[in-house]
Amino acid sequence: IMPLRVPSDKPGTISRVNWSHPFARYLRGYWLASEGGGPVRNLVSNLNPGTLAGTTLPTWTTSQYGRGINFTANSEIVNVGRGALLDNLDPCTLEAFVFVRSLQAYDMRVLGKNNSGSTVNAVLGIGPTGYFWLNRSRATTLLEYSSQTGVIAAGNWYHLIGTWSVANSSGALYVNGWDVGSYLTTVGGAGAITSDTA
């Protein structure tokens, strides 16, 4: 779990990394996306800055919690590029703080990692009926975890976390700091981690 500082006057927000926390040394990337324009800076290092990309571009916006990025379609992304810093992470945790405007008839990707051939190797997403899911590609069988339906509802802010260990064939999902508890799918998968190198 990422060691984060939460402002006392805004309990639903994340302000910055708590660098004094012992877990902070494991961070590979942290993109707060509060710049309001230009590249999205990686607060862990100067590597892998994010750029707005896609068939149509997402837009910068301001919410009740400050500046952020507005996405209206699956094709709109922030591309943080590739490189050894982000390659083949295992174990790994993905996190996002998002406002879900509406649920769609398709699976919405929140975070993902592709290889150079655009094969999706790891993804965190939200399903049409409000389930929250995580996939990580393995050589034989996909590692796949999903919550029960109705965990995510439109019109709300969520702190979403998905974590996996291919070495242990395990995963977990957290919403607003709590394990989703009852899972619809828990498949540890089989085989080596599928490479997502550049």
N, C-alpha and C positions, 0 to 999 in steps of 0.2 A: 504494500500500500504506500502511496506517495506521502512523504511527510510534508504536510501543508499547514500554513497559518491561515486561520479564519478570523476576519475582523469582528470584534465584539458587537459593533453596531449593525453588521450585516451577516447574520449567522448562516445564510444560505450561500455565501460567496467564498471564493478562494482568492487570497491576495497575492501570496508568493510562497516560494519554497522555504521551509524551515531548515536552513543549511546546517544547523547544529544537531539535527536529528541523525542518529547513526544510519538510518536507511537512506539518507540523502546521497551517500557515496555510490549507491547502485543506480541512480537515475541516469538514463541515456538521453532523454529529451523531455522538455517541458515547454509547451507552446501555449502561453496564456492568451494570446490573440486579443490583446487589449490596446494594440497600437493605434487603431483607428484608420490605418492606411499603410501602404507599402508592404514590405516583407513581414512575415510573422516570425519573430525572433525566438530562437531556442535559448531559454534561460539557463540551461545547463552548460552549453558551450556555444561557440560561434559557428558550429557545424550545422548543416541541415536546416537553414532557414526556410520557412514555408512561403509559397506563393499561391495566390488565388488562381485556380485553373478549372477547366472543364468545358463542356459544350457551350454552356452559358456560365458566366462567372458568378460566384457568390458575392455578396456585397457587405461592406462594413456597416454596422448599425450601432445604436445605443439602446440598451435595455435598462430596466430598473436597477440592475447591478453593475452598470458601466458599459464600456465598449465591447463589442464582440463581432462575430461574423454571422450573417443571415444566409441560410441555405434553403433553397426552394425545390431542389431536385437532386436525385442520386448522382447525376452527372456533375454537380457542382462540388468541388473539393478544394482543400488546401494541400498542396503537394510539397512534402518536405524532402523529397529526393531520396537517394539511396546512399549506401556507403557502409563501411565496416562497423560504424557506430551502431547501426540498427539491424545488422544482418543476423539471422538465425538465432534470435534471442530465446533462450530456454533455461530456466523458467522465465516468464514474462508477465507483466501486468500492464493493461491498457486502461486508461481513465479518461472520462470526458464529463464536463459540466454543460448540460444542454437544456434548452427549452423546447419541448415537443409541441409544436403548433397544432399538428394533426397527425393521426395515423393514416397510412396509405394502404392501398390494396396489394402492395409488394413489400418485401423486406427492405428496410432502410438501413444503409451502412452508416455507422457513426464514426468508426475508425477502422482502418485496414492497412495491410502491408502486401504489396505486390512484388513479384520478381520482374526482371527486365522484359519478360514475355507477356506481362500484364496478367499472369495467373495470380488470383487472389490466394495468398497463403495464410493470412490471419485476418480475421474481421470480427468486429463487435457491432451488433445491430439491434434493431427494434422491428418486431413483426407486426402484421396487419391487425392482430387481435390483442396487441399490447404485451406480447411476450418479449423478453430480452434474451439475446443469444450471443454465443461465442463459438467460432470455428477456428481450428488450426490444422492445416494440412499435414498429413503424415503419409509415408510411402505406401502403406497398405490400406488403412482405414482412417477416416477423418476423426479428429478429436472434436467433439461437439457437445455443447452444454446449452440448454435453454430453460427458461423459467416457465411457470404456468402462465396462462393468459391473464390479462387484466393487471399485470404488474405495473405497466406504463399506461398512463392516461393522458389524453390531449389536454393542452392548456396548463401544463405544469413544468417546473424546473426539476431536473434530476442530476444527481451525481452518480454516474454509471462506472462500474469497475468490472472488468473481466480479467481473470488470471488463469494461467495454465502452466503445467509442467509436463512436457512430453516424456521426460525421463521417468516420471511417476505415473504417467497415463491418467492425469487428473486435471480438473479445472474447477472454477467457482465463479459465481456472479454475485455482485453486491449492488444494491440500489440504496442511495442515501446512507451509506455506511453499514447497511444490514445485509447479511446473506439472504438471498431470495428464499431460502429455506426449502420449499417444495419445488423440485425440478420436474419438468416435463421430459427432458432428455438429459441423460448423463452417459455419454459414450467416450471412453478414454482413448479410443483409437488404437492403432497398431502400426508398427514399423518406424523407421527413422524419421526424424523431422524432415519435411520437404524443404529444400533449400530455397531461400528467398534472396540470395545474394544478387548483386547488380549484374 
